[in-house]
Amino acid sequence: MKFGVIVFPGSNCDRDVVTVTEGLLGQPTRRVWHQETEISDLDVIVIPGGFSYGDYLRCGAIARFSPIIKSVIKHAQSGKYVLGICNGFQILTEVGLLPGALTRNQNLHFICDQIPLLVEHSDSPWTSNYTNKQIITIPIAHGEGHYYADPMTIQSLEDNGQILFRYCSPTGEISPESNPNGSLNNIAGIINQQGNILGMMPHPERASDPLLNATDGFKLFEGLLKVTPLLSVA
């Protein structure tokens, strides 16, 4: 399994991801500069967290015009895997690979914390190493993590099982009190209908190293190793 981690001006979590995919998983990983366009040799593309282009205009608004994005879209449309974390999730919604948008947190404050998430189901490659309704703890760090979409889109996400992670209480209750940023339906992470694209605001790469005494996020990356990579097309 070959991983590629996109690096934009302002990315600051790319090395964290490489530490997981290359250092902990032992998989070949390439850091891909935003001006590159050739990624046909890669199986999984990760768009990491940070502040691409300084988050000018709005988060991800400028990154969508980077040369690499057309290649990422082609990669996703071929059925290969794409993971957008935090700023990466924001970029995926900006380019239309995932529905909805990420807006300012409800309390208008930047939030940095470790929070419980409910794993909605485990029949996705992204969650195959979890169990249905498992409660995990993953760090968040964002100022614009409020997930919003129109009512029809939200209903479609619910009906199609596209919501993989929700903010919850330590005992699994879904409520406004357990929602750190006001996201609709406590949404923390969603996939596309095909299931090969995941966007999530929490940072699984920051909960992957046993040295940190936090490994709930590692299972997400580890589960991808069960997936048979598509043959790269030159």
C-alpha positions as CSV (number, residue, x, y, z in Angstrom):
1,M,0.0,0.0,0.0
2,K,1.6,3.3,-1.1
3,F,0.6,6.5,0.6
4,G,0.9,10.1,-0.6
5,V,0.6,13.1,1.7
6,I,-0.2,16.4,0.1
7,V,1.8,19.4,1.3
8,F,0.4,22.9,0.8
9,P,2.0,26.1,1.9
10,G,0.6,26.2,5.5
11,S,0.2,22.5,6.0
12,N,1.5,21.5,9.5
13,C,0.3,18.0,10.0
14,D,1.9,16.3,7.0
15,R,4.8,15.0,9.0
16,D,2.5,13.6,11.7
17,V,0.7,11.6,9.0
18,V,4.0,10.3,7.5
19,T,5.1,9.3,11.0
20,V,2.1,7.0,11.1
21,T,2.0,5.6,7.6
22,E,5.7,5.2,7.2
23,G,7.0,5.0,10.7
24,L,4.3,3.0,12.4
25,L,2.6,1.2,9.6
26,G,5.8,0.6,7.7
27,Q,4.2,1.5,4.3
28,P,6.0,3.5,1.6
29,T,5.0,7.1,1.8
30,R,5.7,10.1,-0.4
31,R,5.2,13.7,0.5
32,V,3.6,15.4,-2.5
33,W,4.2,19.1,-3.0
34,H,1.0,21.0,-4.1
35,Q,2.6,21.9,-7.5
36,E,3.1,18.3,-8.5
37,T,0.5,16.5,-10.6
38,E,1.8,12.9,-10.9
39,I,0.3,10.6,-8.3
40,S,-0.7,7.5,-10.3
41,D,1.7,5.3,-8.4
42,L,-0.1,6.0,-5.1
43,D,-3.0,4.0,-3.5
44,V,-4.1,6.4,-0.7
45,I,-3.9,10.2,-0.8
46,V,-4.0,12.0,2.6
47,I,-4.8,15.7,2.7
48,P,-3.5,16.7,6.1
49,G,-4.5,19.4,8.6
50,G,-3.0,22.8,8.9
51,F,-3.8,26.2,7.3
52,S,-3.4,25.8,3.5
53,Y,-2.5,29.1,2.0
54,G,-3.0,30.7,5.4
55,D,-6.8,30.0,5.2
56,Y,-7.2,33.2,3.3
57,L,-10.7,33.9,2.1
58,R,-11.9,30.7,3.9
59,C,-10.5,27.4,4.8
60,G,-9.5,25.4,1.6
61,A,-10.8,28.1,-0.8
62,I,-7.4,28.7,-2.4
63,A,-6.1,25.1,-2.1
64,R,-8.8,24.0,-4.5
65,F,-7.0,25.7,-7.3
66,S,-3.6,24.0,-6.7
67,P,-2.2,21.9,-9.6
68,I,-2.4,18.8,-7.5
69,I,-6.1,19.0,-7.0
70,K,-7.1,17.8,-10.5
71,S,-4.9,14.8,-9.9
72,V,-6.5,14.1,-6.5
73,I,-10.0,14.3,-8.1
74,K,-8.9,11.9,-10.9
75,H,-7.4,9.6,-8.2
76,A,-10.7,9.6,-6.3
77,Q,-12.9,9.1,-9.3
78,S,-10.8,6.0,-10.2
79,G,-11.9,4.5,-6.9
80,K,-8.7,5.0,-5.0
81,Y,-8.7,6.2,-1.5
82,V,-8.6,9.8,-0.2
83,L,-8.5,10.9,3.4
84,G,-9.0,14.5,4.3
85,I,-8.2,15.5,7.9
86,C,-9.3,18.8,9.4
87,N,-8.1,21.3,6.8
88,G,-8.1,18.4,4.4
89,F,-11.8,17.8,5.1
90,Q,-12.5,21.5,4.4
91,I,-10.6,21.2,1.1
92,L,-12.6,18.1,0.1
93,T,-15.9,20.0,0.5
94,E,-14.5,23.0,-1.4
95,V,-13.6,20.9,-4.4
96,G,-16.9,19.0,-4.3
97,L,-15.6,15.5,-3.5
98,L,-17.7,15.6,-0.3
99,P,-21.0,17.4,0.2
100,G,-21.6,20.3,2.7
101,A,-19.2,22.8,4.2
102,L,-17.2,23.5,7.3
103,T,-18.0,26.9,8.9
104,R,-17.0,28.7,12.1
105,N,-17.4,26.9,15.3
106,Q,-20.7,27.7,17.0
107,N,-19.0,29.4,19.9
108,L,-16.6,31.3,17.5
109,H,-13.6,30.0,19.4
110,F,-10.7,27.8,18.3
111,I,-11.1,24.4,20.0
112,C,-8.2,22.1,21.0
113,D,-9.2,19.1,23.0
114,Q,-9.5,15.3,23.1
115,I,-13.0,14.3,22.5
116,P,-15.0,11.0,22.3
117,L,-16.4,9.9,18.9
118,L,-19.0,7.3,18.1
119,V,-18.1,5.0,15.3
120,E,-21.4,4.6,13.5
121,H,-20.6,1.4,11.6
122,S,-17.7,-0.8,10.8
123,D,-18.6,-2.0,7.3
124,S,-16.3,0.7,5.7
125,P,-12.6,0.2,4.9
126,W,-12.0,3.2,7.1
127,T,-13.7,1.7,10.1
128,S,-13.1,-2.1,9.6
129,N,-10.8,-2.3,12.6
130,Y,-13.5,-0.8,14.9
131,T,-16.8,-2.2,16.1
132,N,-20.2,-0.8,15.5
133,K,-21.0,2.0,17.9
134,Q,-17.6,1.9,19.4
135,I,-16.6,5.0,21.4
136,I,-13.1,6.2,20.7
137,T,-11.1,9.3,21.8
138,I,-9.5,11.4,19.1
139,P,-8.0,15.0,19.4
140,I,-9.5,18.0,17.6
141,A,-8.0,21.3,16.8
142,H,-10.0,23.7,14.7
143,G,-11.7,27.0,14.5
144,E,-14.0,26.1,11.5
145,G,-15.3,22.6,12.2
146,H,-19.0,23.2,12.2
147,Y,-20.4,20.8,9.6
148,Y,-23.3,22.3,7.6
149,A,-25.4,21.0,4.7
150,D,-28.9,21.6,3.5
151,P,-31.6,19.3,5.0
152,M,-31.9,17.1,1.9
153,T,-28.1,16.5,2.0
154,I,-28.1,15.7,5.7
155,Q,-31.0,13.2,5.2
156,S,-29.2,11.6,2.3
157,L,-26.0,11.2,4.4
158,E,-28.1,9.6,7.1
159,D,-30.1,7.3,4.8
160,N,-27.0,6.1,2.9
161,G,-24.9,5.4,6.0
162,Q,-22.3,8.0,5.0
163,I,-21.8,9.4,8.5
164,L,-18.9,7.4,10.0
165,F,-18.1,9.4,13.1
166,R,-20.2,11.6,15.4
167,Y,-19.3,13.7,18.4
168,C,-20.7,12.0,21.5
169,S,-20.5,11.9,25.3
170,P,-18.0,9.5,27.0
171,T,-20.9,7.0,27.3
172,G,-22.0,7.4,23.7
173,E,-24.9,9.8,23.9
174,I,-25.5,12.1,20.9
175,S,-26.6,15.5,22.2
176,P,-25.9,19.2,21.9
177,E,-23.8,19.0,25.1
178,S,-21.5,16.5,23.4
179,N,-21.1,18.6,20.3
180,P,-18.0,20.7,20.5
181,N,-18.5,22.9,17.4
182,G,-22.3,22.8,16.7
183,S,-22.0,20.5,13.7
184,L,-25.4,19.4,12.3
185,N,-26.4,15.9,13.6
186,N,-23.1,15.9,15.6
187,I,-21.2,15.0,12.4
188,A,-17.5,14.6,12.8
189,G,-16.7,12.6,9.7
190,I,-18.4,11.5,6.4
191,I,-17.7,9.4,3.3
192,N,-18.9,9.8,-0.3
193,Q,-21.5,7.3,-1.6
194,Q,-18.8,5.1,-3.1
195,G,-17.0,5.0,0.3
196,N,-13.5,5.6,-0.9
197,I,-13.3,9.3,0.3
198,L,-13.3,10.2,4.0
199,G,-13.3,13.6,5.5
200,M,-13.1,14.1,9.2
201,M,-12.3,17.0,11.5
202,P,-10.7,15.0,14.3
203,H,-7.0,14.0,13.9
204,P,-6.5,10.2,14.0
205,E,-2.8,10.7,13.3
206,R,-2.5,12.4,16.7
207,A,-3.9,9.3,18.4
208,S,-1.8,6.6,16.8
209,D,1.5,6.3,18.6
210,P,1.8,4.1,21.7
211,L,4.3,6.5,23.1
212,L,1.5,9.0,23.5
213,N,-0.7,6.5,25.2
214,A,-3.3,7.1,22.5
215,T,-3.9,4.6,19.7
216,D,-7.6,4.9,18.8
217,G,-6.7,6.7,15.6
218,F,-4.2,4.1,14.5
219,K,-7.0,1.5,13.7
220,L,-8.3,3.8,11.0
221,F,-4.9,3.7,9.1
222,E,-4.4,0.0,9.9
223,G,-7.7,-1.0,8.5
224,L,-6.7,0.3,5.0
225,L,-4.0,-2.4,4.8
226,K,-6.9,-4.9,4.4
227,V,-7.9,-3.2,1.2
228,T,-6.6,-4.6,-2.1
229,P,-4.9,-1.6,-3.9
230,L,-6.1,-0.8,-7.4
231,L,-3.5,-1.3,-10.1
232,S,-1.9,2.0,-11.0
233,V,-2.5,3.2,-14.5
234,A,0.3,5.1,-16.2
